[in-house]
Amino acid sequence: MELLVLPEGWFAVCADADWITPGVQGRRDPSMESAFVGVIPLKGGGQNEIRFEVFVNAFSRSLSVRAADRWFAIRGESPPPDVCNRVQSNEFAVLFRPEVDS
């Protein structure tokens, strides 16, 4: 995984593989969006251990996910083209703008 600081206050967490979809498969709502709006327990985790994606959403004004060649707008505005282009070489990326500018 790699963390990128991008133009216009955007950040990206990029990887060569999708780490979210396997964690939501088998749930009532297995959508990408559900990982960011619901509290999902970690598989094999202890008591009160949950996936972190819901926190990224809670503290972001904008949030989008790139999985393969597909984009998912989760919250707020979509990233501008110059920001999107910076993660095109990654198979998977979560792009977000924090609620407070850095």
Secondary structure, DSSP 8 states (H G I E B T S, - for coil): -EEEE-GGG-EEEEESS-SSHHHHTTSSS-SHHHHHHS--B-TT--TT-B-SHHHHHHTEEEEEEEETTEEEEEESS---HHHHHTTTTSSEEEEEEESS--
